[in-house]
Amino acid sequence: MASARTKARTHAFQILFEADHRDADPLSVLADWVARGRDAKPGDGVPQVAEYTMELVEGYVQHARRIDELISTYAVGWTLDRMPLVDRNVLRIGAYELLWEDGVPDAVVLDESVEIVKEFSTDDSPGFVNGLLARFQENKAAIRR
């Protein structure tokens, strides 16, 4: 069974994915998810939005321009627009968590990001996402300056 943090990361990814797919504001999609969760009856299968999911989505939104710039810079040969939607949005959550959430070990961020793309993306995605996030990790001090 997945931990609460794993579920929170997966839901944050799903919210960013939905926003990206619909060309909508991530905070609006987050608000929709929160409202649906609040209005759902037990057994409806509608997920409750965890506090950490909200932190991840709001954190990405706060740093979106910088995160997308970093992904574009470090993803040699790939533009954001060419990346699979899943990979792009897992990278956004992973980059935010890696660079701005000091309470989470870097190895956990990389492992969880890889697990999400294994579940939702292509066979090539785990290596791509792991490699890019590892480059962020290696350059974390310089990126944060």
C-alpha positions as a Markdown table, in Angstrom:
| # | Residue | x | y | z |
|---|---|---|---|---|
| 1 | Met | 0.0 | 0.0 | 0.0 |
| 2 | Ala | 1.3 | 3.4 | -0.9 |
| 3 | Ser | 2.3 | 5.9 | 1.8 |
| 4 | Ala | 0.4 | 9.1 | 2.4 |
| 5 | Arg | 3.3 | 11.1 | 0.8 |
| 6 | Thr | 3.4 | 8.8 | -2.2 |
| 7 | Lys | -0.4 | 9.3 | -2.8 |
| 8 | Ala | 0.1 | 13.1 | -2.2 |
| 9 | Arg | 2.8 | 13.2 | -4.9 |
| 10 | Thr | 0.7 | 11.2 | -7.3 |
| 11 | His | -2.3 | 13.4 | -6.8 |
| 12 | Ala | -0.1 | 16.5 | -7.3 |
| 13 | Phe | 1.2 | 15.1 | -10.5 |
| 14 | Gln | -2.4 | 14.3 | -11.6 |
| 15 | Ile | -3.5 | 17.8 | -10.9 |
| 16 | Leu | -0.6 | 19.4 | -12.8 |
| 17 | Phe | -1.2 | 16.9 | -15.7 |
| 18 | Glu | -4.9 | 17.8 | -15.8 |
| 19 | Ala | -4.1 | 21.5 | -15.8 |
| 20 | Asp | -1.5 | 21.1 | -18.5 |
| 21 | His | -3.7 | 18.9 | -20.7 |
| 22 | Arg | -6.7 | 21.3 | -20.4 |
| 23 | Asp | -4.5 | 24.5 | -20.5 |
| 24 | Ala | -6.0 | 25.5 | -17.2 |
| 25 | Asp | -4.6 | 27.2 | -14.1 |
| 26 | Pro | -3.2 | 24.5 | -11.8 |
| 27 | Leu | -4.6 | 26.3 | -8.7 |
| 28 | Ser | -8.1 | 26.2 | -10.3 |
| 29 | Val | -7.8 | 22.5 | -10.9 |
| 30 | Leu | -6.5 | 22.0 | -7.4 |
| 31 | Ala | -9.6 | 23.9 | -6.1 |
| 32 | Asp | -11.8 | 21.6 | -8.2 |
| 33 | Trp | -10.2 | 18.5 | -6.7 |
| 34 | Val | -10.5 | 19.9 | -3.2 |
| 35 | Ala | -14.2 | 20.7 | -3.7 |
| 36 | Arg | -15.0 | 17.3 | -5.3 |
| 37 | Gly | -13.2 | 15.6 | -2.4 |
| 38 | Arg | -15.1 | 17.6 | 0.2 |
| 39 | Asp | -18.5 | 16.9 | -1.5 |
| 40 | Ala | -17.9 | 13.2 | -2.1 |
| 41 | Lys | -19.6 | 10.5 | -0.1 |
| 42 | Pro | -17.5 | 7.6 | 1.3 |
| 43 | Gly | -17.1 | 4.9 | -1.3 |
| 44 | Asp | -17.4 | 7.3 | -4.2 |
| 45 | Gly | -13.8 | 6.7 | -5.1 |
| 46 | Val | -13.1 | 10.4 | -5.1 |
| 47 | Pro | -9.7 | 11.2 | -3.5 |
| 48 | Gln | -9.4 | 13.6 | -0.6 |
| 49 | Val | -6.7 | 16.2 | -1.3 |
| 50 | Ala | -4.0 | 15.9 | 1.2 |
| 51 | Glu | -2.2 | 18.9 | 2.7 |
| 52 | Tyr | 1.0 | 17.8 | 1.1 |
| 53 | Thr | -0.6 | 17.6 | -2.3 |
| 54 | Met | -1.7 | 21.2 | -1.9 |
| 55 | Glu | 1.9 | 22.2 | -0.8 |
| 56 | Leu | 3.4 | 20.6 | -3.9 |
| 57 | Val | 1.0 | 22.1 | -6.4 |
| 58 | Glu | 1.2 | 25.6 | -4.8 |
| 59 | Gly | 5.0 | 25.3 | -4.5 |
| 60 | Tyr | 5.3 | 24.4 | -8.2 |
| 61 | Val | 3.0 | 27.3 | -9.2 |
| 62 | Gln | 5.0 | 29.7 | -7.0 |
| 63 | His | 8.2 | 28.7 | -8.8 |
| 64 | Ala | 6.8 | 27.6 | -12.2 |
| 65 | Arg | 8.7 | 30.0 | -14.4 |
| 66 | Arg | 12.1 | 29.0 | -12.8 |
| 67 | Ile | 11.3 | 25.3 | -12.7 |
| 68 | Asp | 10.2 | 25.2 | -16.4 |
| 69 | Glu | 13.3 | 27.2 | -17.3 |
| 70 | Leu | 15.5 | 24.7 | -15.4 |
| 71 | Ile | 13.8 | 21.7 | -17.1 |
| 72 | Ser | 14.3 | 23.4 | -20.5 |
| 73 | Thr | 18.0 | 24.2 | -19.8 |
| 74 | Tyr | 18.9 | 20.8 | -18.4 |
| 75 | Ala | 16.9 | 18.6 | -20.8 |
| 76 | Val | 19.4 | 18.6 | -23.6 |
| 77 | Gly | 17.7 | 18.0 | -26.9 |
| 78 | Trp | 14.2 | 18.3 | -25.5 |
| 79 | Thr | 11.9 | 21.3 | -25.3 |
| 80 | Leu | 9.1 | 21.3 | -22.7 |
| 81 | Asp | 6.5 | 21.2 | -25.6 |
| 82 | Arg | 8.0 | 18.0 | -27.0 |
| 83 | Met | 8.2 | 16.1 | -23.7 |
| 84 | Pro | 5.4 | 13.7 | -22.9 |
| 85 | Leu | 2.8 | 15.3 | -20.6 |
| 86 | Val | 3.5 | 12.8 | -17.9 |
| 87 | Asp | 7.2 | 13.3 | -17.8 |
| 88 | Arg | 7.0 | 17.1 | -17.9 |
| 89 | Asn | 4.6 | 17.2 | -14.9 |
| 90 | Val | 6.4 | 14.6 | -12.9 |
| 91 | Leu | 9.6 | 16.6 | -13.5 |
| 92 | Arg | 7.8 | 19.8 | -12.3 |
| 93 | Ile | 6.8 | 18.2 | -9.0 |
| 94 | Gly | 10.2 | 16.5 | -8.6 |
| 95 | Ala | 12.1 | 19.7 | -9.3 |
| 96 | Tyr | 10.0 | 21.7 | -6.8 |
| 97 | Glu | 10.4 | 19.1 | -4.1 |
| 98 | Leu | 14.1 | 18.6 | -4.8 |
| 99 | Leu | 15.0 | 22.3 | -4.8 |
| 100 | Trp | 12.5 | 23.9 | -2.4 |
| 101 | Glu | 11.4 | 21.2 | 0.1 |
| 102 | Asp | 14.3 | 20.7 | 2.4 |
| 103 | Gly | 12.6 | 18.2 | 4.7 |
| 104 | Val | 12.5 | 15.5 | 2.0 |
| 105 | Pro | 15.6 | 13.4 | 1.2 |
| 106 | Asp | 16.8 | 13.8 | -2.4 |
| 107 | Ala | 16.9 | 10.0 | -2.9 |
| 108 | Val | 13.2 | 9.8 | -2.0 |
| 109 | Val | 12.3 | 12.5 | -4.5 |
| 110 | Leu | 14.1 | 10.7 | -7.3 |
| 111 | Asp | 12.7 | 7.3 | -6.4 |
| 112 | Glu | 9.1 | 8.5 | -6.1 |
| 113 | Ser | 9.3 | 10.5 | -9.4 |
| 114 | Val | 10.6 | 7.4 | -11.2 |
| 115 | Glu | 7.8 | 5.2 | -9.7 |
| 116 | Ile | 5.2 | 7.7 | -10.9 |
| 117 | Val | 6.5 | 7.7 | -14.5 |
| 118 | Lys | 6.9 | 3.9 | -14.4 |
| 119 | Glu | 3.1 | 3.7 | -13.7 |
| 120 | Phe | 1.9 | 6.5 | -16.0 |
| 121 | Ser | 4.4 | 6.9 | -18.9 |
| 122 | Thr | 6.7 | 5.2 | -21.4 |
| 123 | Asp | 9.4 | 2.6 | -20.9 |
| 124 | Asp | 12.0 | 5.3 | -21.6 |
| 125 | Ser | 10.6 | 7.8 | -19.1 |
| 126 | Pro | 12.1 | 6.4 | -15.8 |
| 127 | Gly | 15.7 | 6.8 | -17.1 |
| 128 | Phe | 15.0 | 10.3 | -18.5 |
| 129 | Val | 13.3 | 11.6 | -15.4 |
| 130 | Asn | 15.9 | 10.1 | -13.1 |
| 131 | Gly | 18.7 | 11.5 | -15.1 |
| 132 | Leu | 17.3 | 15.0 | -15.3 |
| 133 | Leu | 16.4 | 15.1 | -11.6 |
| 134 | Ala | 19.9 | 13.7 | -10.7 |
| 135 | Arg | 21.4 | 16.6 | -12.6 |
| 136 | Phe | 19.3 | 19.1 | -10.6 |
| 137 | Gln | 20.5 | 17.3 | -7.4 |
| 138 | Glu | 24.2 | 17.5 | -8.5 |
| 139 | Asn | 23.8 | 21.3 | -9.2 |
| 140 | Lys | 21.4 | 22.1 | -6.4 |
| 141 | Ala | 23.7 | 24.6 | -4.7 |
| 142 | Ala | 24.3 | 26.5 | -7.9 |
| 143 | Ile | 20.6 | 26.4 | -8.9 |
| 144 | Arg | 19.5 | 27.8 | -5.6 |
| 145 | Arg | 21.8 | 30.8 | -5.8 |
